[in-house]
Amino acid sequence: MLKDGRGRKKATEELTEADHHRLAMRKLEYEMERLRAENAFLKKVQEFQRRRS
């Protein structure tokens, strides 16, 4: 999906409480996805090392 990146971003002072919660959720979802990818990678490395031994 393409997103339209035009326009200005709100300053931190302009964000509502709902905006702060939405932003925090987005950061947590991104971090969770990154950790899942890291976990999958480490499992692959561990399996690779186990097979070499």
N, C-alpha and C positions, 0 to 999 in steps of 0.2 A: 504494500500500500504506500502510495506517495503522500507525503505531508507537505503542506504549504508552509514554508519556514519564514515567510515574510511577516513583517510587523515587529513592534517592539515588545520586549519582555517586561513584565511588571517588576518594579523594584521590590525588594523584600518588605519594605514598609507598606506597600500597596496590597500585599497578599492578605486575603481573608483567612480566617481560621480553617475553613474548608479547603482553601488552596494549600495551606501549610500541611494539612493531613494528606491531601492528594499527592503533594510533592514527596512527603515522607514515605508514603506507600509505594510510589514509583521507584524511589531509591532502594527501598527494601526488596522490591521485586527484582530489580536489576542485580542487587547483591546476591539474592538467593539463586538466580539463574547462573551467575558467575561461579558461585560455590558448587552448584550442581555440576557445572562443566569441569571444574577443578577436581571434584570428587571422581567423576567418570574417568578423567585423564589419569589420576593416581591409581585407580583400579586397573586400568590397562597396563600401566607401568609395572605394578605389582604382579599382574598375571604374566607379563613378559619376563620379568626376573624369575618368577617361580618356574616357568618352562625352561629357562636357560640352565637352571641348577640341576 
